Amino acid sequence: MANNRWILDVLMDLKAFALANDLEVLAEQLDDTTLIAATEIASQAEKVREESNASSSRSGQNTGGFGRHGHA
């Protein structure tokens, strides 16, 4: 979710600190951790979109296609 993106900034700050203090292995690990965090955040956002689309469909809202049932 969007409010979880702050963690990416924190990880980047930690990596900068690690590099400035010759902690190269830690910096590499933080790169991996940043990738994992970004992937999970994106996954959560996708899940929220899918749930939103599903609830819109259940409520009878037209989410695309032609007509109410999505076909011509």
BALOBA-1460 file (C-alpha; in Angstrom, 3 decimals):
// residues 72
<rec num="1" residu="m" x="0.000" y="0.000" z="0.000"/>
<rec num="2" residu="a" x="1.095" y="3.557" z="-0.599"/>
<rec num="3" residu="n" x="1.709" y="4.318" z="3.078"/>
<rec num="4" residu="n" x="4.230" y="1.454" z="3.264"/>
<rec num="5" residu="r" x="6.574" y="3.054" z="0.731"/>
<rec num="6" residu="w" x="8.395" y="4.961" z="3.491"/>
<rec num="7" residu="i" x="10.262" y="1.773" z="4.330"/>
<rec num="8" residu="l" x="12.033" y="1.986" z="0.956"/>
<rec num="9" residu="d" x="13.417" y="5.407" z="1.924"/>
<rec num="10" residu="v" x="14.613" y="4.029" z="5.264"/>
<rec num="11" residu="l" x="16.344" y="1.113" z="3.553"/>
<rec num="12" residu="m" x="18.045" y="3.483" z="1.103"/>
<rec num="13" residu="d" x="19.266" y="5.621" z="4.027"/>
<rec num="14" residu="l" x="20.602" y="2.527" z="5.775"/>
<rec num="15" residu="k" x="22.406" y="1.476" z="2.605"/>
<rec num="16" residu="a" x="23.970" y="4.941" z="2.269"/>
<rec num="17" residu="f" x="25.151" y="4.697" z="5.871"/>
<rec num="18" residu="a" x="26.557" y="1.217" z="5.265"/>
<rec num="19" residu="l" x="28.469" y="2.370" z="2.182"/>
<rec num="20" residu="a" x="29.799" y="5.472" z="3.962"/>
<rec num="21" residu="n" x="31.121" y="3.241" z="6.741"/>
<rec num="22" residu="d" x="32.710" y="0.535" z="4.556"/>
<rec num="23" residu="l" x="30.012" y="-2.011" z="5.360"/>
<rec num="24" residu="e" x="29.821" y="-3.395" z="1.841"/>
<rec num="25" residu="v" x="28.226" y="-6.745" z="2.663"/>
<rec num="26" residu="l" x="25.519" y="-4.987" z="4.651"/>
<rec num="27" residu="a" x="24.932" y="-2.584" z="1.748"/>
<rec num="28" residu="e" x="24.483" y="-5.547" z="-0.607"/>
<rec num="29" residu="q" x="22.079" y="-7.185" z="1.818"/>
<rec num="30" residu="l" x="20.099" y="-3.964" z="2.034"/>
<rec num="31" residu="d" x="19.825" y="-3.965" z="-1.777"/>
<rec num="32" residu="d" x="18.236" y="-7.417" z="-1.566"/>
<rec num="33" residu="t" x="15.986" y="-6.309" z="1.272"/>
<rec num="34" residu="t" x="14.881" y="-3.238" z="-0.692"/>
<rec num="35" residu="l" x="13.955" y="-5.444" z="-3.639"/>
<rec num="36" residu="i" x="11.921" y="-7.739" z="-1.409"/>
<rec num="37" residu="a" x="10.165" y="-4.799" z="0.245"/>
<rec num="38" residu="a" x="9.319" y="-3.191" z="-3.097"/>
<rec num="39" residu="t" x="7.970" y="-6.498" z="-4.404"/>
<rec num="40" residu="e" x="5.781" y="-7.034" z="-1.356"/>
<rec num="41" residu="i" x="4.465" y="-3.471" z="-1.445"/>
<rec num="42" residu="a" x="3.578" y="-3.858" z="-5.135"/>
<rec num="43" residu="s" x="1.944" y="-7.205" z="-4.408"/>
<rec num="44" residu="q" x="-0.195" y="-5.675" z="-1.660"/>
<rec num="45" residu="a" x="-1.262" y="-2.854" z="-3.970"/>
<rec num="46" residu="e" x="-2.241" y="-5.365" z="-6.665"/>
<rec num="47" residu="k" x="-4.232" y="-7.411" z="-4.148"/>
<rec num="48" residu="v" x="-6.124" y="-4.292" z="-3.036"/>
<rec num="49" residu="r" x="-6.910" y="-3.438" z="-6.688"/>
<rec num="50" residu="e" x="-8.156" y="-6.976" z="-7.342"/>
<rec num="51" residu="e" x="-10.346" y="-6.921" z="-4.232"/>
<rec num="52" residu="s" x="-11.708" y="-3.520" z="-5.218"/>
<rec num="53" residu="n" x="-12.518" y="-4.756" z="-8.727"/>
<rec num="54" residu="a" x="-14.187" y="-7.866" z="-7.321"/>
<rec num="55" residu="s" x="-16.363" y="-5.865" z="-4.937"/>
<rec num="56" residu="s" x="-17.293" y="-3.465" z="-7.760"/>
<rec num="57" residu="s" x="-18.380" y="-6.420" z="-9.879"/>
<rec num="58" residu="r" x="-20.434" y="-7.866" z="-7.035"/>
<rec num="59" residu="s" x="-22.168" y="-4.539" z="-6.462"/>
<rec num="60" residu="g" x="-23.281" y="-4.435" z="-10.090"/>
<rec num="61" residu="q" x="-21.011" y="-1.645" z="-11.193"/>
<rec num="62" residu="n" x="-19.782" y="-1.772" z="-14.764"/>
<rec num="63" residu="t" x="-15.990" y="-2.186" z="-14.658"/>
<rec num="64" residu="g" x="-15.465" y="-2.527" z="-18.400"/>
<rec num="65" residu="g" x="-16.748" y="-4.106" z="-21.578"/>
<rec num="66" residu="f" x="-20.080" y="-3.464" z="-23.220"/>
<rec num="67" residu="g" x="-23.252" y="-3.317" z="-21.234"/>
<rec num="68" residu="r" x="-23.771" y="-4.623" z="-17.747"/>
<rec num="69" residu="h" x="-22.562" y="-8.151" z="-18.496"/>
<rec num="70" residu="g" x="-19.378" y="-7.165" z="-20.339"/>
<rec num="71" residu="h" x="-20.420" y="-8.259" z="-23.833"/>
<rec num="72" residu="a" x="-22.144" y="-6.730" z="-26.820"/>
